[in-house]
Amino acid sequence: MAVPRNALKKWAKVREFALGLPGATEEFPWGESVAKVNKKVFVFLGVDDGSYPLALTVKLTDESAHAHALTSPGAEPAGYGLGKAGWVRVPLAEPGAPAAELLCDWVEESYRVIAPKRLITELDAADHG
């Protein structure tokens, strides 16, 4: 199954953004890309090889961001019980899927929920520096 180019571009932008956050690293558990901070996943990026629909999964504990993410076409609470903890899976190839900028906002929100305070301080300093 071919991955739509615009979805792939969004995915690449979001991945680059996620990995640019303070202390972020990329790992490949279960053969899919994840971005971690302090050894904890803050965004599941899935696979970009077309073997599975392109999507990302973020933890949104802010009610309005969580509700907004769930209005995205095809979005759903994440599987494996993660949905109960605020994780949302957002498909990238659906018509009307969110723009890369909004996806990056959600990735940052997810990062802020999981990252230690000192890295959030570093992020805020970089944002305003």
N, C-alpha and C positions, 0 to 999 in steps of 0.2 A: 504494500500500500504506500503510495507516494505521499510525502508530507508536503502540504501546501507551503509555498515559499514564504508567504507573509507570516504564517504560523512559526516557521523555522527562524525567521528573522527576529520575531518577538522573543522566541525561546532563547536565542543567542544573546539578545540584549539583556534579558532578565538574568540569565546565567552570569554574564559579565558583571552586571550590577551586584548580584548576590556575592560573587567572589571578590568584589572590590570593597566589601564592608570590612571593618576592622576585625582581624582575627579569623576571617572566614576561610575555610578550606573545602576542597571538593573531594568526596569519596564515592566509591561505587559499590555499596552493599547491594546484594541481590541483583547485581548487574545494571542498576540504574544510578543516574547521577543524583547526588544530594549535596547540598551546601550545609556545612556544620560550623558552629561556633562553640568553643569550649567543649568539644566532643559531642555536642548535641545537634541534631538536625533542626534547621530552621526553614528549609524549603526542600521538598522533594521535586526534582526536575524531571524524573522519569528517563526515558530513552529518546534519542533523536534519530533513530535508524529506521523509523517507520514500522517497527514491529508492534507498536502499541500506539494508540492515539496520543498525540502530543498534548501534554497537560502539565500543570504544576500544582502542588499541594502546599498550602501555607497555613500557619496557625494564626487565626484572627480572634483575639479575645475581646476586642472592642466590638460591642454589639452592632453599631451601625456599619462598620467595615465588614463584619461577618455577614450581616443581612445583605449588604450590597453585593458581596462576592457571590452569594447564593442566587442572586438574580441574573448572573451571567449565564448565557446559553449552555445548557448541559452541566452546569456546576452542581455539585452534590457534597454532602458531608463525606469526609474521607472514610474509607473502609477500615476494617480491623479494629473497630472501636475508637479510632482516632477522632471521628466526627464529634463524639461526646465532649472531647477536650478542645473543640474549637477549630479543628483542622478541616479545611475546605479544598476539594479538588476542582480546579478550574481548567476545562479544556481550552486549548489555544486555537484549534482549527475550525471551531464552530462559526457559522456566520454570526456576526455581531459580538464575537469574543472581545474581551477588554483590550484596550490599547496597552502597549508596552509600558507606558508611563504609569498607568494605574496598577498594572501588575507589579511594577517595581515598588510602588507605594505599599502594596500588600506584603511584598517580600520584606521591606524595611520594617513594617509593623510586626511581622512574624519574628524577624531578627530581634527586635526590641523586647519581645516577650521572653526570648530564650537567652539572649546574650547577658553576660555579667555586667554589672553597673559600670565598671571602669571602661569597658569597650563602648557602652552607650555614651558615656561622657566623651570619649574620643570621637565617636561619630558626630555628636552634637558640636564639638569643637571644629571638626572638619566642615560641617554644614554651614557654620557661621564664621569660619575663619577665612 
